[in-house]
C-alpha cells in the first residue's frame, strides 16, 4: 500500500516524496500540468482508469473505504447476476 498526499492537484508518495500522478476529472482526463522532469510515460494511472471505468466507480471517500469496483469484485457470481437482473449493474 502506498501512502500518498494530494499537493497542487497531484498525488505524491508520502514516504519518499515521489510524484505518482495527477488527479483526474469526471471524464478520466488528467488535471493540470506534469511536474518538471516528468514525462507522460512516468505517470502511471490505475488500470481501471485506463480502461475507461468511470472515476466515480473507483473513488474512495476515506482510506478505509471500498469503491464500487472492489465491492463488486468481492461478490459471488450469483450476487452479480441478481444485480444485473434488477438493473442495478
N, CA and C atoms as a LAMMPS dump frame, in Angstrom:
ITEM: TIMESTEP
0
ITEM: NUMBER OF ATOMS
267
ITEM: BOX BOUNDS ff ff ff
-5.0000000000000000e+02 5.0000000000000000e+02
-5.0000000000000000e+02 5.0000000000000000e+02
-5.0000000000000000e+02 5.0000000000000000e+02
ITEM: ATOMS id mol type element x y z
1 1 1 N 0.841 -1.177 0
2 1 2 C 0 0 0
3 1 3 C 0.887 1.241 0
4 2 1 N 0.581 2.148 -0.872
5 2 2 C 1.346 3.382 -0.981
6 2 3 C 0.601 4.487 -0.239
7 3 1 N 1.286 5.11 0.674
8 3 2 C 0.699 6.267 1.363
9 3 3 C 0.979 7.486 0.499
10 4 1 N -0.081 8.234 0.183
11 4 2 C 0.117 9.375 -0.7
12 4 3 C -0.539 10.627 -0.145
13 5 1 N -0.145 11.747 -0.722
14 5 2 C -0.623 13.054 -0.304
15 5 3 C -1.033 13.826 -1.547
16 6 1 N -2.126 14.558 -1.442
17 6 2 C -2.576 15.407 -2.542
18 6 3 C -1.944 16.781 -2.376
19 7 1 N -1.142 17.179 -3.366
20 7 2 C -0.497 18.502 -3.37
21 7 3 C -0.639 19.103 -4.756
22 8 1 N -1.177 20.303 -4.808
23 8 2 C -1.294 21.034 -6.075
24 8 3 C -1.938 20.2 -7.181
25 9 1 N -2.99 19.461 -6.852
26 9 2 C -3.72 18.691 -7.849
27 9 3 C -3.057 17.41 -8.302
28 10 1 N -2.016 16.97 -7.581
29 10 2 C -1.327 15.725 -7.95
30 10 3 C -1.106 14.886 -6.699
31 11 1 N -0.953 13.593 -6.906
32 11 2 C -0.657 12.687 -5.795
33 11 3 C 0.844 12.459 -5.709
34 12 1 N 1.366 12.554 -4.5
35 12 2 C 2.79 12.371 -4.228
36 12 3 C 2.938 11.317 -3.143
37 13 1 N 3.933 10.457 -3.292
38 13 2 C 4.187 9.427 -2.283
39 13 3 C 4.679 10.102 -1.005
40 14 1 N 4.071 9.729 0.111
41 14 2 C 4.409 10.355 1.379
42 14 3 C 5.796 9.971 1.874
43 15 1 N 6.173 8.719 1.704
44 15 2 C 7.431 8.243 2.283
45 15 3 C 8.666 8.834 1.612
46 16 1 N 8.649 8.917 0.279
47 16 2 C 9.864 9.42 -0.385
48 16 3 C 9.628 10.678 -1.235
49 17 1 N 8.398 11.187 -1.256
50 17 2 C 8.116 12.42 -1.982
51 17 3 C 8.042 12.271 -3.483
52 18 1 N 8.012 11.039 -3.999
53 18 2 C 7.973 10.811 -5.443
54 18 3 C 6.604 11.173 -6.015
55 19 1 N 6.624 11.704 -7.231
56 19 2 C 5.389 12.01 -7.96
57 19 3 C 4.708 10.713 -8.356
58 20 1 N 3.392 10.607 -8.124
59 20 2 C 2.64 9.419 -8.538
60 20 3 C 1.853 9.708 -9.817
61 21 1 N 0.882 10.594 -9.735
62 21 2 C 0.155 11.025 -10.928
63 21 3 C -0.752 12.191 -10.583
64 22 1 N -1.212 12.876 -11.644
65 22 2 C -2.141 13.984 -11.463
66 22 3 C -3.514 13.439 -11.121
67 23 1 N -4.34 14.264 -10.529
68 23 2 C -5.726 13.872 -10.317
69 23 3 C -6.44 13.932 -11.662
70 24 1 N -7.639 13.376 -11.717
71 24 2 C -8.373 13.308 -12.973
72 24 3 C -9.745 13.95 -12.813
73 25 1 N -10.307 14.393 -13.937
74 25 2 C -11.646 14.969 -13.9
75 25 3 C -12.688 13.859 -14.045
76 26 1 N -13.962 14.252 -14.108
77 26 2 C -15.052 13.269 -14.171
78 26 3 C -15.004 12.403 -15.421
79 27 1 N -14.303 12.844 -16.454
80 27 2 C -14.181 12.06 -17.695
81 27 3 C -12.925 11.201 -17.722
82 28 1 N -12.121 11.293 -16.654
83 28 2 C -10.903 10.498 -16.595
84 28 3 C -9.687 11.165 -17.192
85 29 1 N -9.78 12.454 -17.509
86 29 2 C -8.652 13.19 -18.079
87 29 3 C -7.808 13.819 -16.974
88 30 1 N -6.485 13.807 -17.113
89 30 2 C -5.622 14.415 -16.1
90 30 3 C -5.877 15.913 -15.975
91 31 1 N -5.791 16.405 -14.753
92 31 2 C -5.977 17.824 -14.465
93 31 3 C -4.606 18.455 -14.243
94 32 1 N -4.362 19.58 -14.883
95 32 2 C -3.131 20.32 -14.662
96 32 3 C -1.955 19.797 -15.473
97 33 1 N -0.801 20.358 -15.167
98 33 2 C 0.42 20.032 -15.895
99 33 3 C 1.281 19.038 -15.119
100 34 1 N 2.101 18.309 -15.85
101 34 2 C 3.065 17.418 -15.212
102 34 3 C 4.162 18.248 -14.549
103 35 1 N 4.691 17.779 -13.418
104 35 2 C 5.819 18.492 -12.807
105 35 3 C 7.033 18.462 -13.736
106 36 1 N 7.935 19.412 -13.57
107 36 2 C 9.166 19.439 -14.355
108 36 3 C 9.904 18.114 -14.229
109 37 1 N 10.397 17.622 -15.356
110 37 2 C 11.181 16.398 -15.362
111 37 3 C 10.368 15.114 -15.387
112 38 1 N 9.024 15.218 -15.454
113 38 2 C 8.171 14.022 -15.501
114 38 3 C 7.537 13.95 -16.882
115 39 1 N 7.707 12.8 -17.54
116 39 2 C 7.093 12.613 -18.86
117 39 3 C 5.774 11.861 -18.7
118 40 1 N 4.898 11.905 -19.694
119 40 2 C 3.643 11.148 -19.607
120 40 3 C 3.866 9.656 -19.35
121 41 1 N 4.97 9.11 -19.842
122 41 2 C 5.264 7.688 -19.609
123 41 3 C 5.577 7.399 -18.137
124 42 1 N 5.975 8.438 -17.401
125 42 2 C 6.294 8.276 -15.981
126 42 3 C 5.073 8.476 -15.092
127 43 1 N 3.931 8.636 -15.696
128 43 2 C 2.709 8.925 -14.94
129 43 3 C 1.777 7.716 -15.001
130 44 1 N 1.97 6.753 -14.141
131 44 2 C 1.112 5.571 -14.182
132 44 3 C -0.254 5.85 -13.568
133 45 1 N -1.278 5.441 -14.255
134 45 2 C -2.637 5.534 -13.718
135 45 3 C -3.123 4.13 -13.414
136 46 1 N -4.028 3.999 -12.449
137 46 2 C -4.585 2.673 -12.175
138 46 3 C -5.2 2.085 -13.441
139 47 1 N -5.06 0.792 -13.641
140 47 2 C -5.598 0.159 -14.856
141 47 3 C -7.082 0.427 -15.076
142 48 1 N -7.86 0.525 -14.016
143 48 2 C -9.289 0.755 -14.203
144 48 3 C -9.562 2.11 -14.851
145 49 1 N -8.751 3.105 -14.548
146 49 2 C -8.9 4.41 -15.188
147 49 3 C -8.536 4.295 -16.66
148 50 1 N -7.465 3.573 -16.973
149 50 2 C -7.046 3.413 -18.371
150 50 3 C -8.083 2.628 -19.181
151 51 1 N -8.901 1.814 -18.511
152 51 2 C -9.936 1.036 -19.192
153 51 3 C -11.257 1.792 -19.279
154 52 1 N -11.234 3.081 -18.97
155 52 2 C -12.415 3.944 -19.037
156 52 3 C -13.507 3.579 -18.035
157 53 1 N -13.133 2.977 -16.916
158 53 2 C -14.083 2.777 -15.83
159 53 3 C -14.338 4.161 -15.239
160 54 1 N -15.587 4.568 -15.067
161 54 2 C -15.863 5.913 -14.553
162 54 3 C -15.157 6.164 -13.22
163 55 1 N -14.534 7.326 -13.061
164 55 2 C -13.836 7.631 -11.808
165 55 3 C -14.707 7.453 -10.568
166 56 1 N -16.008 7.706 -10.687
167 56 2 C -16.891 7.54 -9.527
168 56 3 C -16.901 6.092 -9.029
169 57 1 N -16.626 5.144 -9.916
170 57 2 C -16.62 3.737 -9.526
171 57 3 C -15.392 3.368 -8.704
172 58 1 N -14.317 4.132 -8.838
173 58 2 C -13.083 3.795 -8.12
174 58 3 C -12.725 4.819 -7.043
175 59 1 N -13.513 5.865 -6.92
176 59 2 C -13.244 6.926 -5.943
177 59 3 C -13.468 6.412 -4.523
178 60 1 N -12.584 6.807 -3.626
179 60 2 C -12.697 6.463 -2.212
180 60 3 C -12.986 7.727 -1.41
181 61 1 N -13.884 7.631 -0.458
182 61 2 C -14.185 8.772 0.406
183 61 3 C -13.207 8.855 1.576
184 62 1 N -12.645 7.73 1.954
185 62 2 C -11.643 7.709 3.03
186 62 3 C -10.691 6.549 2.765
187 63 1 N -9.532 6.537 3.422
188 63 2 C -8.556 5.463 3.168
189 63 3 C -9.067 4.054 3.478
190 64 1 N -10.092 3.937 4.307
191 64 2 C -10.587 2.604 4.667
192 64 3 C -11.817 2.192 3.865
193 65 1 N -12.311 3.079 2.988
194 65 2 C -13.493 2.768 2.18
195 65 3 C -13.194 1.754 1.089
196 66 1 N -14.261 1.145 0.607
197 66 2 C -14.197 0.327 -0.597
198 66 3 C -14.883 1.106 -1.699
199 67 1 N -14.432 0.922 -2.918
200 67 2 C -15.124 1.573 -4.027
201 67 3 C -16.096 0.583 -4.664
202 68 1 N -16.855 1.053 -5.624
203 68 2 C -17.86 0.202 -6.267
204 68 3 C -17.214 -1.017 -6.908
205 69 1 N -16.083 -0.838 -7.56
206 69 2 C -15.42 -1.948 -8.242
207 69 3 C -14.982 -3.021 -7.252
208 70 1 N -14.347 -2.631 -6.151
209 70 2 C -13.893 -3.646 -5.187
210 70 3 C -15.073 -4.33 -4.507
211 71 1 N -16.155 -3.615 -4.301
212 71 2 C -17.344 -4.247 -3.713
213 71 3 C -17.898 -5.319 -4.65
214 72 1 N -17.967 -4.99 -5.938
215 72 2 C -18.485 -5.957 -6.914
216 72 3 C -17.541 -7.14 -7.049
217 73 1 N -16.23 -6.88 -7.024
218 73 2 C -15.265 -7.968 -7.187
219 73 3 C -15.339 -8.971 -6.041
220 74 1 N -15.779 -8.553 -4.866
221 74 2 C -15.86 -9.475 -3.738
222 74 3 C -17.178 -10.241 -3.7
223 75 1 N -18.12 -9.868 -4.57
224 75 2 C -19.407 -10.566 -4.598
225 75 3 C -19.274 -11.891 -5.337
226 76 1 N -20.144 -12.803 -5.007
227 76 2 C -20.139 -14.055 -5.751
228 76 3 C -20.887 -13.865 -7.074
229 77 1 N -20.741 -14.785 -7.975
230 77 2 C -21.337 -14.671 -9.308
231 77 3 C -22.855 -14.579 -9.219
232 78 1 N -23.475 -15.35 -8.339
233 78 2 C -24.931 -15.285 -8.206
234 78 3 C -25.381 -13.895 -7.783
235 79 1 N -24.647 -13.274 -6.883
236 79 2 C -24.986 -11.926 -6.429
237 79 3 C -24.915 -10.931 -7.556
238 80 1 N -23.91 -11.04 -8.394
239 80 2 C -23.769 -10.134 -9.537
240 80 3 C -24.907 -10.353 -10.525
241 81 1 N -25.247 -11.618 -10.779
242 81 2 C -26.35 -11.902 -11.698
243 81 3 C -27.662 -11.321 -11.176
244 82 1 N -27.886 -11.385 -9.866
245 82 2 C -29.105 -10.791 -9.292
246 82 3 C -29.123 -9.276 -9.491
247 83 1 N -27.976 -8.621 -9.32
248 83 2 C -27.915 -7.172 -9.518
249 83 3 C -28.187 -6.796 -10.967
250 84 1 N -27.672 -7.621 -11.888
251 84 2 C -27.913 -7.37 -13.314
252 84 3 C -29.386 -7.54 -13.631
253 85 1 N -29.998 -8.589 -13.093
254 85 2 C -31.421 -8.83 -13.33
255 85 3 C -32.268 -7.676 -12.796
256 86 1 N -31.844 -7.083 -11.695
257 86 2 C -32.593 -5.972 -11.097
258 86 3 C -32.212 -4.636 -11.713
259 87 1 N -31.336 -4.683 -12.71
260 87 2 C -30.865 -3.492 -13.426
261 87 3 C -30.134 -2.512 -12.521
262 88 1 N -29.457 -3.048 -11.49
263 88 2 C -28.626 -2.216 -10.618
264 88 3 C -27.249 -2.09 -11.212
265 89 1 N -26.775 -3.123 -11.901
266 89 2 C -25.465 -3.076 -12.596
267 89 3 C -25.691 -3.051 -14.084
